[in-house]
Amino acid sequence: MIKASVFVDQLVAQGTTCFTGVPCSYLTPLIDEVIGRDGIRYVPASSEGDAVSIAAGVWLAGGTAVVLCQNSGLGNMVNPITSLNDPFGIPVLLLVTWRGRPGVKDEPQHALMGRITPDLLTLLGLDWAVLPDDGDGAAAALRTACESIRRTQRPYALVVSGDTFGAGPRDASVPPTTGRPSREEVLAAFLAVVDEEAAVIATTGKTGRELFTLADRPGHLYCVGSMGYASSVAHGVALTSPRPVYVLDGDGAAIMHLGNFASIGAEGPRNLVHIVLDNGCYDSTGGQPTVSSTVDFVATARGLGYRDARSCGSCAEFAAALRDAMVPGPRLLHVPVSAGSMARLGRPTVSPHDAARRLRRFLTLP
């Protein structure tokens, strides 16, 4: 296992002044180490493509940035890697985790990307190597990567497999969320109000897991992957089905693809209610902070065409807003919640494949 503080020291010695990306639990010790240090900056990116582009800007201004991400985020990186870094010859070091690695037990949403990660990196024209899980091996791999970047002026990826980094003191600098209701309490209030005939699309991570733990209904779809796209799925459902449609979104997921708000506002599905549960952090990957403290979701939704948008500071206020059926959608309800999750957190026992077909039957049968 690699000591995170030592590896960060080595990156800083190579000239790194900035780290940016979207968290993965495999990288939690490394990100916590960076956040807790003076003299280097951690920039929470909205998406992995955003992180690559931020790093490109840092390089253009004479600095050096490292991009941190899960391999699921390679999909978001393809555009800037192929149409920014490649034609402009802008180098960057990528630390990419290998979720879904063949032969290693993982969640179903990681299976395909896990199989194709090596081939995808190669197809993108990137030199890459698996980061050894011992200190000396990791130091040698980092030197090789940095030398390649200096020589070729091209991106290089170090692939992190499993729990490679050892944890140090925990300080992710998450803004305090005391005094807010828990996500579990808000979801319980939601289930008490929303009719079982409604369709509910839940975002990836602990939101979907908590909803399933509290109640599994035929109208529920748990987006175990595809971060940031639950609102788009709900948008498509609402355009096609006359049923009430609710999307349970998270602040990090909503920020990742804020453009979805514009599409929803432009089409204006009257049966869609967009709920953003905002705990200010990426709860599923270790609680690293999002940038939601500087985002006004209500003003954003109103500015992008939602017919109604409001913030709910309590479960009672949230329940009352849900019962207010006089206002047509699309509607946005922003609900600040506390960080952390329920004690007995389950996982959906219905597979993604079966859940999709269950919802299709639910929405299409009379």
Phi, psi and omega in degrees: 000141182266134175283121186302320182297322180292318181294321177295320176304317181293322177294318178296321178297334177277001176105004181290130177240349186216138173238138180213153179159191176243130190293153166228146182300330177298335184258004184307311180299323181292315180295318178300321179297317181293315181299324184279359184260149169270151174092347174231155186246138170250122181250109175292116181271152178290326179209170180292326175294322174301317181297315178300319182288322173301314180299324177297318178295321176300316180295318180299331180270007175098005180258187178222126180237149175249135179260129181247131180196164169274153182297338174302332180282355176301328178300320178287342182271342189304315183299303181294326179297318184275331185244359175240294183299318185291304183292330181271353180064043183259119182275155174199146174267126177254131169253106189245123178280152183251077173283148179072022180300131181307133180090354181246126182297132180204181182281154188299330182292346181263353190298308184294312180296326177299320180292323189261358184307308180300315181294324180293316177300318179293317179299327178284358179079021183266136164285142184204163176204152173284131180286120177301153183264018173241153187301312182294317179296319180295319179298319179294318179296322179294319177299318179298316180297313182293323176295318178298317179298316180294322184284317187263342185056041179228159177297154178220139182246128168258121186265123184260118184252115176075196183278075185283326187261134176276143184279145172249205177300138185272117175205087181270359176056043178282133178303143181298141180235021179294150181089351177268154173292157176284159176299322178301316180296319180293318179294323176297319177296320178300311182295330180288336184259317189283131181293146181292349177278355180277155172267138182230121177251118183253136181293166181294163177092211189284342177298308178296322180294319179292319178300315179298319181297322181283320181191130175252120181238154178302334181275006182264138170234126182256108181283090184290342176226214176049053183304132177092354186252002179301321180293326177292319177299313179298323178301311179298320177298315183294329178288339188252329183249142177280352182294157169298138182233128178240138172242127176262103186255165173245162182296316180296318179293317180297318180295325183302322181225065180297339177300337177301326180301320182294319178296316179296314180297323182291318181279329173064048177297120187287344183261012185254129173241121184255114184251122178253112176269110193250104176252005175075012183206165172272089190296324187284344185247013177121003175083022177294148186289143165269185178256023186295339180296342179252008182252128174261093183296324181295311180295323179298312181298316180297318181292338182256015168105001175296141182286336180209143176207135180206159176255140184242118186269358181210165177297321180296317179295321178296313180298320179295320179294322177296324182284346182282083184275000182285338182267120179286157178273180001288141180240148173240130173242115179263122184236103174295130180231164179281156175287157180102168184227173182295153186293316183256071185276119179265183174232147178305131177268348173273131183292157177305319179300313181289324179296321179296316181287327175297316180293319179300316177298317181300321185276339187253339179279141181292000000 
